[in-house]
């Protein structure tokens, strides 16, 4: 079995065909996601394990560099393998070797199926970058059926937004969305990236779209989503607290579902809820009740795992960040 990194057009074309045929094909292992991360200034590496010129396993690695020449390596919703875990195990062994040479502190991965890795020192990650549970709606239903399967409060709030003449339109104004997001983050205590991150998302993630809700005078809520294959994905949301009574986030979600359905999507992923057994302070708890109002089916993934490669360096950097903020 041969394990190597790839970047030639011919190899990337082969990889794309492999990915599209894989049952766990996802946005986060796609070439579009690779290009987006590179546009943000991050390094990427795309590994394949192949035998007899057939890809048996793969992993898109996102490399985030930090102080002192250290790095973290992330394989979001990967690695992927063809059912024979041995190929994925060999692939990860090679990735770990390369990561150590790159002063990698921690290797993260979150495949859609569990790793059988008894020989590795796996540890549950506390990052929650990739959710371990989500809600997915069936867009093959009619609009009436999609509304009918929602929680009554979800349907009611959509009607409240309509009653208050909240309008939703597609937009390219990432600045307006970022302003709303900054306000939401201050209220709900989460971190927001710089404006160029969302501009880059819209420009470089294939299928990305922005919807803004307005009360007739200015944007009061926004939703950044992605069309990927036959799935629509809700990625970021923001809203004005001042206009909370207008229920604009509900109008946005309904508009996003209709937008994705019209584009040929068969499902709509609300992207992240707290698992049923999660602690009260789980970072996804706050949005879980909101998303539950749209119905859908709960889908559970294995939790994100990590392998710590430089324990001392990781501890020192964590201490430094706690001290300096």
Residue, then its C-alpha position, 0 to 999 in steps of 0.5 A: x500500500x502506498x501513502x502519499x500527499x497529492x496536489x496534481x490536477x490528475x490526482x485531485x480529479x481522482x480524489x474528487x471522484x472517490x469523495x463523491x462516491x463515498x457514503x461519508x462524503x462531506x463538505x469538510x473533506x472537499x476540495x472546496x473546503x481545502x481552497x477556502x482554508x488556503x484562502x484564509x492563510x492556512x496550510x493544507x495537506x491531502x493524503x491518500x492511501x492507495x493500492x493497485x491504483x485505487x484509493x483505499x483511504x484519504x484525509x484532508x488535513x488543515x494545519x493551523x500554525x501558532x506561536x513558537x513554530x508549533x502547530x495543530x493538525x485537524x482532519x474534519x469529518x475524516x479520515x475516510x476509508x473504504x470499509x477496511x480500517x487497516x488502510x485508515x490506520x496506516x494512513x494515520x500512522x503516516x500523518x502522525x509521523x509528518x505531524x511530529x516533524x512539523x512541531x504539531x502539538x495535537x492531531x484532531x479528527x472527527x470521522x463519521x464512523x468510529x475509529x478502531x484504534x486501540x494502540x493509540x492514545x486517543x482522548x476526547x476533544x473539548x473543542x466541539x469544532x465538529x458537532x457530535x449531534x445534529x438535526x437534519x430535515x427531509x427536503x424531499x417533503x412538500x413545503x406543507x409537509x416540512x411545516x407540518x413536521x415542525x414543532x408548533x412553536x416553530x410554525x407559529x414563529x414563522x407566521x409571526x415574522x410574516x405578520x410583521x412583514x419581515x422580508x428575506x433576500x439573498x445578499x453579498x453584504x458580508x459586512x452587514x452580516x458581520x455587524x449582526x454577528x458581532x452584536x450576537x456574540x457580545x450578547x451570547x458570549x462567543x468568539x467571532x472571526x474578523x470580517x474577511x473570514x466571512x467574506x472569504x467564506x462567501x467567495x471561496x466555499x462553493x455553494x455558499x449563500x448569505x440571506x439577510x432578513x429586514x424589517x423594511x429599513x435595515x438588516x435585523x438577522x442573517x444566515x450564512x449557509x452552504x449548498x453541498x451536493x444534495x445537502x443544504x447546511x446552516x453554518x452561521x446565524x446572527x440576529x438583532x436583540x432589539x428586534x427579537x419580537x419579530x422572529x426574524x431567525x425563524x423567517x431566515x431558516x424557513x427561507x434557507x430551507x426553501x432556497x436549498x430545496x429549490x436548488x435540488x437539495x434533499x436534506x437540510x442540516x442545522x449543523x449542531x445540537x448538544x447530545x442528549x446526555x450533554x452537560x448543561x454547560x455544553x456549548x451547543x446547548x443554547x441553540x439546541x432548543x431553537x433548532x428543535x423547533x424546526x423538527x427533523x431527525x437527530x443524527x449522532x456522530x462519534x465525538x471528536x478525538x485527539x492525539x496529543x503529540x507534544x504534551x509539554x508544549x501544549x500545556x505551556x501554550x495553554x497556560x500562556x493563553x490563560x495568562x495573557x488572554 
